[in-house]
Amino acid sequence: MRIAQVSAHTSPLAPLGGRETGGMNVYVLELSRELARLGYEVDIFTRRDGELPRVEQVAPNLRLVRIDAGPATPIEKEEIVESLPEFARNMRQFVTQQPGGYDLIHSHYWQSGWAGTILAREFDLPHVVMFHTLGEVKNRARFGEEEPKLRIRHERTIARRATAIVTASDHERLLLERYYGADPAKMHTVPCGIDLDLFQPRDRAAARTKLGLDPEAPVLLWVGRLEKLKGVEILVDAVAQLERRDVTLLIVGGDARARELKAELQAQAAAAGIAANVRFEGAVTHDSLPDYYSAADVCVVPSYYESFGLVAVESMACGTPVVASRVGGLVSTVTDGVTGYLIPWRCPEPFAEKLDVLLGNPELRANFSRAAQRSVERFRWSTVGLRIADVYDAARERHRSAREVPEEGSGFGKEAWEAAILASGR
């Protein structure tokens, strides 16, 4: 089977930790690697944003295809919407040049889903969608979030027209039903995967020496894209309220576009008198993350919204307990009181309380660590890849038995639709 994976707005090979590079990048690349190992032929389609080869062989059976759409430079995610018709046209042109074409399209995020929906209809292919995050849910998760109505409208259309929808957790599945009216029969809950050969405990003393950390003082860790939805300000205030004053907080992630938020967090730490306790590490390579997880006593995930919570799973795989918000997919990845703690309130006091408990109790941390390592086996990529392969089989069967007919009022807009199919002459 030949699979077209679509990741329009961000390349899976881009450095992690930037504003648009995080768990989804890891997911698309590692899932594609696993499918390729299973014998699928996989092409990942992404927008070209630099002077890189159009087609790059990533691994046996796996290629990255860069599609011209808009300027060949990094641009804001919101601006990519204007280039989606060009992306769809040029991807269509590439597809028509491939002997045998593709058997299925798997789109990631709503912008990819926009293009994937058009191309799936154009080539009469089953279309599998994974949203990763949902605009309506982000707006409800945190006051001040303003995902555009255009996104939410398109997400509803994509969900309605998809052959199958992959959700990372039962909670995401329920949200799609509640806020988007998605058909439960189309949805398949498959958790995200992690590389358990990479993410495993490393020697703590060696990791701390490598990172220039005190071998004895407590270390807290935050990892992710540096954006307000991740709740880092909650963690900074929580650290200021801890009983111990020798705690180091490592903030891993963030690129130049996160400069403003970083400055706000630095000012917040200074005002709270803990500026010397907070280290901003910036973006780091994926392979170096196990050193950070292993060096830390606790990993903190104070997000307002997480569709899955990949950082929590990576941390647990490295034997580091987690204190996280009780939101989204974190409810299904972190077991409260067993592998860490789940905090139902988005305020610093309860986070500080649980952090004090863990930092003051090495035996409890050790118990959580052992349980955490046992809990992550279900996220092994070999298991996840097989489950996604089952989704593909189900989608192909559904597509064969009930082929969808193009209808008016697609939600994509007449001009965008016409521009996307212009090359076909229709």
RAJO-V333972 format. One line per field, one symbol per residue. ss: DSSP state (~ for helix, > for strand, _ for the rest). phi: phi as a letter, one per 20 degrees, with the letter a starting at -180 (. if undefined). psi: psi as a letter, one per 40 degrees, with the letter a starting at -180 (. if undefined). A space follows every 10 residues. Layout:
ss->???
phi->???
psi->???
This chain:
ss->_>>>>>____ __________ __~~~~~~~~ ~~~~~~~___ >>>>>>>___ ____>>>>>_ _>>>>>>___ ______~~~~ ~~~~~~~~~~ ~~~~~~____ ___>>>>>_~ ~~~~~~~~~~ ~~~__>>>>> ____~~~~~~ ~_______~~ ~~~~~~~~~~ ~__>>>>__~ ~~~~~~~~~~ ___~~~>>>_ ___>______ ___~~~~~~~ ~_______>> >>>____~~~ _~~~~~~~~~ _______>>> >>___~~~~~ ~~~~~~~~~~ ~___~~~>>> >>___~~~~~ ~~~~~__>>> >________~ ~~~~~~~___ >>>>>____~ ~~~__>___> >>>____~~~ ~~~~~~~~~_ _~~~~~~~~~ ~~~~~_~~~> ~~~~~~~~~~ ~~~~~~~~~~ ~_________ ___~~~~~~~ _~~~__
phi->.dddedcfeb efefgfnffd caffgfffff ffffffffof ecdddbffca ecffccfeag mccddedfam febfcfgfff gfefgfgfff fgffffeegn mcdadcdcnf fffgffffff ffdldfcdcc emccgffffe fbfofcfffg ffffgfffff effbcedebf ffffffffec mffgfeecec ffdceffeeb gdgfffffff emdgfdffcd cccqfebffe mffffgffff effeddfdde ddpocffegf fgffffffff femcgfedde emfcfgfegg fffffeebdd ceffbbfcof gffgfffend fcdcfeclff feddefmcdr cddfdebfgf fffffffffe cgffgfffff fffffegfef ffffgfffgf ffffffffff ebffdgcfmf nengffffff dgfenf
psi->hhhhhhgdeh heeihieade hbdddddddd dddddddeei hhhhhihhfi giidhhhdih ehihhhhhha ifihiidded ddeddddddd ddddddehhe aieihhihid dddddddddd ddefiihhhh ddihddddde dhhehghidd dddddddddd eidihhieid ddddddddee fihddeihhh iiiigeddgi hihddddddd efihediihi hhhahgidee fddddddddd eidiefhhhh hhihadeedd dddddddddd deffdeehhh eahiideedd dddddidihh gfidhhdcfd dddddddeeh ihhiigibed dedhhhedea ihhehgiddd ddddddddde gddddddddd ddddeedeeh dddddddddd dddddddddd dghihiiifd eehddddddd eddee.
